[in-house]
Amino acid sequence: MQTSPGPVEGDMTPAARAAGGFEGRSPVGPWVTASEANRARVLQLLYDMGPLSRADLAKLIGVTRTTVGSVVQPLIDGGVLVEGEPRPSGAVGGKPARPLWFSREGQPIGAVHLMPGRVAAAAVSPVGEVLATAGGTFRADASDGSAAVDLVVECLRRVLPADGPRALGVGVAVGGMVDTDTGTIVEVSLAPALSGLPLAPLVSRRLGLDVHIDHHPRAQALGDRWFGQARGVRSFASLYLADVLGVGLVLDGAVQRGRAGAGGEIGHSVVELDGGEVCNCGRRGCWETVATVGWLRGRARRLGLPGAGKLTPGRLAERVAAGDRAAAGLLDRYARNIAVGIVNLQHTLAPGLFLLHGDVVAGGEVLRAAIEGHVAGWVLPQPGGPPEIVLAEDRDHATLLGAAGIVLSQSLGRIR
């Protein structure tokens, strides 16, 4: 039986071991050569830590500069990496270091966000730049998923022109349960026609590209980790709070997926034991029933607030700023409902950082501070300090970037 060779020389440093696991798995498997393992570690360290010199990489991985040179030179020759301008020499002199980084001219990546009735697609550069976008709608109540597949393919063809460089692959973030092993959508409660759809094989067959799918919140977390506000952070939670609720967890550098991608349905964790509203999943008491925009509008109707049917966290925050006491009470209750799930996650897994995406971002500092205040009041004192609640940047592309990250995670060890 073959075994993993590990690095070429010496023991791995902690940073190298940390770089070994991405997308919930290790790039170093029992059939991976030493050069392939070191190439994967080099690429992962660059994404995690930014441009690094050969000396930096050698130190972090625990190998010689000669070994690193044998890994990076083919990547430079192949257009995957480029060398930056020389850095000034240190006090001891020596040859100026030239940082290595990914080429903006490298293979683009196809990225898709598939939601009930909507598709957003993008071409993403290896450095996380959105190069082109396309989108469209399909009937969520259609009898089958063919229209959704057609739209995904059409949007990808629009952003990945046939006369450009061949795409590295396609990543699809799906707003529903998925089987990542087979590339099949398991269930989308708001678009039943997508349930059971073998999306990845269908799109791959038509485009001739490798296609990988994952759950939307996990892809979002991957986007935060590779290209966004959580870059370089080893553990954090990425929350999506809008008409639905989802959480992607990154622990010690690895996105937590569960068997066949079954994990991550934290929005359906139970927070109300005695009744509660009926969830989209058909059950009662789910966290999603009390921490989404639907709950917010329903409670606003009960309070008789004007425009309750179109209320958003942003509009609610505006009313609070204008001195509306009823709105202030509602915002505080909404913040508490969000906080209860965050506290449970912190007590269970202690990610420490919670990055909030979706409609909740428009609630601004008043809503963020209210959530953080409730979390601080409930969470037990811990050595790492209290959890940090951070709003994602407005109009961020975390999910599309994360869809590209799915491809990168699958491809790191195979990039030549």
C-alpha positions, 0 to 999 in steps of 0.5 A: 500500500502506498503512503503519503510522502509528506514534504521532501525534507524535514518535518512540516512546520505548523503553518505547512500542516495547516496549509495541508487541509482545504475544502474539508480534505487534505491535498496530500493523499496516499497516491500523491507524489512529493512534488504534487504535495509540495505544489499544493502546499505552495499554492494554498499558502499563497492564497492564505497569506498573499504574495510570498517569496521563495524563501518565505515559502521554503520556511513555511513548508519546511523544505529548501529553496531549491525544492520550492524553486523546482515547484514554482518554476513550472508554474511560472513557465505555465502562466499560473504564477508571476514574479513581482518587483524585487523587495529591498534586501534586509540588513544582512544584504543578499539577493532581493526577494521577488514575491510570487503571486497568481497571474491575472492572465491565468485560466479563468474560473466559472462561478454560478449562484443557483437560487430558486428562480434565479441564476447569477454567473461570473468569470473569476480570475485566479486572483479573485477578480470578477471579470464578467457577469451574467444572470437570468430567471427561470420558473421556480414552479416548473415541472422539471429542472431543464430550464434551470440547467439551460440557463446555467449553461447559457450564463456560463457561455456568456461569461466564458467566451469560446475564444478565450483561455479554457476555464479551469472549471466551474463551481456552483453554489446552490441554495439548497441541500446538495450531494457533493459526491455526485454533484446532485441537488438533493432538495430545494424546498422553494423550487421542487423541480431542482430536487434530485437534479444531477446538475454537475454532470449535466452542465459538465457534459454540455460545456466539457468542463469539470463542474463541482457544486456545494451548498450556498453558505459553504461556498460563501464561507469559502469566498470569505476565506480565499478572497474576502474579509476572513482571508488568513483567518483559521476559524470563523462562521459565515452567515447568510441572513435574508429570506432564508438562513444558512451558515458556512463554518471554517474550522482550523482552515477547513470548510466543514461539509459533512459526509457527501456535503450533508452538513451546514443545515444550521438554519434548521437547528431547533430553537423553539421546542414548544410550537413555533412557526412552520418552516420551509422544511415542513417542521416547526421551531427551526432557527430560520423561522425566527431570524429571517426577513419573513419573520421580521415582516410577520412580526411587523404586521402584528405590531401594525407597522406601516409597510410591513409587507416590504420591511427590510432590516435596512428600513427598520434601522432607518425607523429606529434612527428616526426615533420609532420606539416600536421599530426599536423594540422589533429590531432588538427582538430580531437581533436577539433571535439571530444571536441565539443561534450564534451563541449555540454555534460559539458554545459548540465550535467556538469559531470566534468570528461571525461574518454576516451576509445578506439583507442583515447587512443593510441594518448597519451598525445599530443592528450589528451592535444589538446582535453582538450585545445579545451574544455577549450577554449569553455566551460563557467567558472563554480564553479567546475572548468574546465572539466578534460580529462583523458585517460583510461589505455591501454588495459583496461577491462572496458567494460567486467568489466562493463558487470559484473557490470550490474549483480551486479547492478541487484543482490545487493539487492538479494545477501544472 
